[in-house]
Amino acid sequence: MFEALFISLQLALATTVILLLIALPLAYVLAFKAFPGRTAMEVVVSLPLVLPPTVLGYFVLVMIAPDSVLGGAWQSIFDRSLAFSFSGMVFASVLYSLPFAVQPMQQALRAIPVNWLEMAQTQGMSAKQTLLKVMLPAAKGGVLVAAALSFAHTMGEFGVVLMVGGSIPGETKVASIALFDMVEMQQSDQAWMLALILLAVSFVMLSLVHAINQRGFDVGAGR
Amino acid sequence: MNHIQITTRMGMLELQVDARFSNAIIIISGENGAGKTTLLRCLAGLEQAEGHLSVGGEIWLDSIAGFSLPPQQRRPGCVWSDTALLPWLSIEKNIVLGTDSVETEWLAELADMFEVKPLLQRKPYMLSTGEAQRVALVRAIYKRPSLLLLDEPFSAQAPAIRRRLRLGLKSLQGRLQIPALMVSHDVEDACMLADQHWHMRQGRLLHEIAQAKTGQEMLA
């Protein structure tokens, strides 16, 4: 049980770190840049919100199969399959939780008053300085919410990780799948405990999100 | 000599300004919607405009050559009606934002002159509107800009302090030898500060309208 929980935590952590790196530039582009295909990009980013996890899992599986471009390249570099591996699960989880990371950051960036950005310009700050000294501190709440939601959402995955990971004990069998197995095998004591732990993790993460949103609002009001 | 010769269109407003001015304080007055703030924003580079603009011997805009210096490089000292102080930074950090190193003496002198010294270590939310406005003024001047753009910079100040602020602004403008364009409806501002006075109406400078009229009359 703890093995599965540990894999879940590792997966959630890896996914969150990678997501923050990918989602920030994506959120920046979606918040501030106008270009053809912007709406299409927004739709693609939001797709995992409504797509059945098994559908996403199936496409990812096809994408990373050893006879695919990506899967084949991975195989030749690392000499092992990307499908049914921990790395494959991370890849799928990043796609699956993308909207949970992009949307809070995008909203936070959009909420930055234009006056602040104009002030940064007339103060002679470069784009990089403006990003580091004005935009990121102003959108800090959004970045933290994105991290907390990505982490919690990855912890709660089932369909995608089952399709892509294949539930290999000790490698790709995460807590939510372990819980399913326990119920099937009628190990109700263990199932109870694992379910409670997962509930607690989600509860803590969402409490964090709400606390940040509350504070973020106060900062926005200047307090 | 500095030269503005710009046109731009903003909704109903058609701004058309052609003026030369020395490194002096110019008070701009006019009714709401006359284009005063738009003019300042064009000079800051925050609005697009057509024409020509040179300040302190440097060309900022030359639309024939397709050149417009971005606001980051114009670096005008601005005070707008919204002070745009960043809430997570102390007042001192807000003032020196965008500059490389803190010039302690210069900062202390300005803080003293514009009466913000006791505020330096505070956060913006602890300030009154008037205090925040004085901080914005210090921030505008601290970076030694080559142009000051002040949109009613004393509007939130009590009369007694206004007088002291005017004296400070006048002496600093003289020392820095930079032009300052200041929107104001206060007669005392005009009396005590103005080296030149522009009155705007419907996007034009009034004395230009007068000149244009005399010209037309002479031609007729």
Interface residues (C-beta under 8 A of the other chain):
Chain A: P113 N115 W116 E118 M119 A120 Q121 T122 Q123 G124 M125 S126 Q129 K133 V134 P137 A138 V219 G222 R223
Chain B: A44 G45 L46 P70 P71 Q72 Q73 R74 R75 P76 G77 C78 W80 D82 A84 L86 P87 W88 L97 G98 T99 P124 Y125 R139 K143
